[in-house]
């Protein structure tokens, strides 16, 4: 009597299958043109099942090389399980995972570029096989000639990536140490700008010299302190409210990831009404609010090459500076006093030079400085979209005249002092 089939069923649990042990060891598998490692590793008393990409393209790495890499990876797993040091993951694999991981707020374009550059430089090297001096040389070469603040921002992106690599999956043992510039890393103030010299009449000159679409953008920036990216790409037609007494604009997808509802100054609202009349097509409620002079939307390039409105803004600055100089020459011709005539021309030269140096980001500094004069930091944070009071303070600029007026309003003890001296003389 043949009982082979029943014996196999009883032992293996599946009809027609022989009972046996699962194959051990790792082997390369071609999946979508990339070598993956599949198999089971026995480490101590554990069986570790592995399904992982090696990050090696099939067309550039032979099967024999992939097998060798599987053996190397297997030794790493055994070393890690037994407490030994491992060479860590490939930089290219860790970088790809870092850039594609799910986040509430996407990485900025600059950070993505930095991590991709690191992957190109160290891609097929193991994390723990890169010496600290190699990281130092890379940063020094990449940041040669840059400011301390730029170097600090680069290091922030690099160390954020390497800290991610310290996870168990990538096994980076320790972070490289860099000399950090504390002052550049956490400045009390942003780069100094001559904001307090930009008088209202010069702002008006700039506005009048601009095309209506650039003028409307500047009016919003002057009133709200919004970044250029938020103005061009963060608001739609339906995000603008111009009803009298309720003038407001909303920005989405801002730098901090939060939407910002900002109040509009009446003068800014008046300019926006002119712009809306020029723009037309208000039935397209979900369309971008601001268009180019050709009435086309600004293309969102992720911040890789400016805001695309620089040509129009620079033209406005040139025209405004030329108008200031021309008006000064006309006023100077009417002056008989040579010293007074020269003073008018010198002041105009200074104003023209100031206008040529203005950027749209100055308006963000102006907003912080103006709003903090009233002492309401919460209102400043809400209007400008800041999440941290320190960020607002970093944007403020000291105005000596205002500071002097505040000091002059202190409760004066002078009268009491005079009264005490009078009482002493009477005695």
C-alpha positions, 0 to 999 in steps of 0.5 A, a space after each residue: 500500500 502506497 502511503 507516500 502522498 499521505 505522509 507528505 501531506 501530514 508532514 508538510 501540510 500541503 498536498 504534493 509538497 515536500 517538507 523541508 527547510 527554507 533556503 538560507 543566504 541572500 541572492 540578487 534579484 532584478 526588479 525594474 532594472 535595479 538589483 534587489 537582495 532577497 533571502 534569509 540570514 541566520 544570525 545567532 538564534 534569529 532568522 532575518 528575512 531580507 527584501 531590500 534594494 541594493 540601489 545598483 542599476 542592472 545595466 551598470 553592475 554585473 550579476 557577479 558583482 551583485 552577488 558579491 554585494 549580497 554577501 557583503 550585505 549578509 556579513 553586515 547583518 550578521 555583524 549588526 546582530 552580534 554587536 559589531 561595527 558595520 560600514 553602513 548603507 550606500 549614500 545613494 540609497 540613503 539619499 533616495 529614501 530621504 528625498 522620497 519619504 513622506 513629509 507634512 511639508 516638502 523639502 525646499 528646492 535648495 535642500 533637495 539640490 544639496 542632498 542630490 549633490 551629496 549623492 553624486 559625490 559620495 553615492 557608491 561609498 558606504 556611510 561609515 567608510 567616509 572619513 570626517 576629513 572627507 566631509 570637511 573637504 567637501 563642505 570647504 570646497 563647496 562653500 569656498 567664497 560663500 558667506 558664513 550664513 550660506 555655509 551654515 544653511 548648507 551644513 543644516 541641510 547636510 547634517 539633517 540628512 546625516 542625522 536621518 542616516 543614523 537610523 537603524 536602516 542605514 546604520 551611520 555610527 556618528 555625525 561628523 563634527 563641524 566648526 559652526 558659526 553661532 552668530 551666523 547660524 542664529 542671527 539676532 537680525 537678518 542681513 542689514 538693509 537700508 529699510 529705514 531710509 526708504 521714505 514713503 515718497 520713494 516707495 511712491 516713486 517706485 510704485 508709479 514707475 512700475 507696470 500695473 501687475 508689478 505695482 499690484 505685487 509691490 502694494 501687497 508686499 508693502 502691506 503684508 510683508 509677503 514673500 515673492 513666492 507667496 504673492 506669485 504662487 500662493 493666492 488665487 482670485 478667490 483669495 482676494 477680498 476688496 470689500 470696503 472695510 474688509 480688505 484682505 488677501 490669503 496666501 497658501 503654501 507659504 514657506 512655513 506651510 501655514 496659510 496666512 490671512 493678511 489685512 490690506 492697507 486702503 492704499 494697497 487695496 486701491 491699487 489692487 482694484 486698478 489691477 483687477 480691472 486690468 486683469 479681467 477674467 474674474 470668473 476664473 475663481 481658482 486661477 492665480 491672482 497675479 499674472 505677467 504683463 502678457 496676462 499669463 500665470 507665472 510658472 512655479 519653478 520651485 524656487 530654482 531661478 527666482 520669481 520671474 518678475 525681476 525684469 519688470 521690478 528692475 525696470 521699475 527701479 531704473 525708471 524711478 531712479 531716473 525720475 528722481 534725478 530728473 526732478 532734482 536737476 529741474 529743482 537745482 536749476 531754479 536754485 541760485 545758491 551753488 551749495 544748495 544746488 549741489 546739495 539737491 543733486 547729492 541727495 538725489 544721487 543718494 536716493 537714486 542709488 537707494 532705489 536701485 538697491 531695493 529688493 521686494 524682500 525689503 518690504 518684509 523687513 519694513 512690515 516687521 519694523 513698522 508693526 513692532 513699533 506698536 508693540 503688538 508682536 502677535 499682530 505682526 506674526 499673524 500679518 507676516 506669517 511668522 510662527 516664532 517671535 524670534 523670526 519677527 525680531 530678526 526682521 526688525 530694523 531699529 529706527 533711532 527717532 522712534 526709539 527716542 520718542 519712546 524713551 521721551 515718554 517714560 514716566 518722568 521723575 524730574 518733577 519729583 526731584 525738583 520738588 525735593 530740592 525746593 523743599 531742602 532749600 526751604 528748610 
